[in-house]
Amino acid sequence: MHCVSNRIGAINELRMKILMILFCLFLSFNALAQNVDTKLKDTSKHFMIVDAKPIDKHDNPLYVVDGVIFKGNLKRIDTNDIVTVAVLKGNEARTKYGKRGQNGVIVITTKKYAIKSYQYKLSTYSKDYENYLEISKNNDEELLYVLNGNVLQGKQNEIIKNLFAVVENVKTVDFMEKQYKEIFNNNKPIVVITTAR
């Protein structure tokens, strides 16, 4: 029964990632469509697009993967490695990326980058956490993360996503190897994070 549950969970996770990619593609085309000056004229039997600017290769959105402008083939990114996808449009895209962002920006964050980012940031607040990561070769799957009093639970990708989302707002980090384990009913070391809300 547990094996079937894992397979169903894996299938559902794969479906969500495929839907995320399709959604990104849809938003890419939507960003392109914002730049097209169109006018629909109803001729009662069909629609005609009048005064439409042709779409060329320079109207593509800008892709940013792990903080770097990406010029490679997006198909080379494994969907299982994607943690977040964000779409920036209009002024937000132009403000952050200048003229290169005028057609919209698709920002993709991979699991490896997200983990490296939050581990680096949390390590600056706790030497004990940094030492643990050094000993465990940056494997933090055996840690229990507590964020603003709430235990982060669920699938590993969700925990990574939540930790990456608060990287810039961290206020304190406490690493507890033995204290308070009975409160959280576990045998894992605990990382207690508070953020500036």
Secondary structure, DSSP 8 states (H G I E B T S, - for coil): -HHHHHHHHHHHHHHHHHHHHHHHHHHHHHHHHHT---EEEE-SS-EEEES-----GGGS-EEEETTEE--S-GGGS-GGGEEEEEEE-HHHHHHHHGGGGTT-EEEEEEHHHHHHHHHHHHHTT-HHHHHHHHHTTT--TT-EEEETTEE--S-HHHHHHHHHHTGGGEEEEEEESSTTHHHHT-SS-EEEEEE--
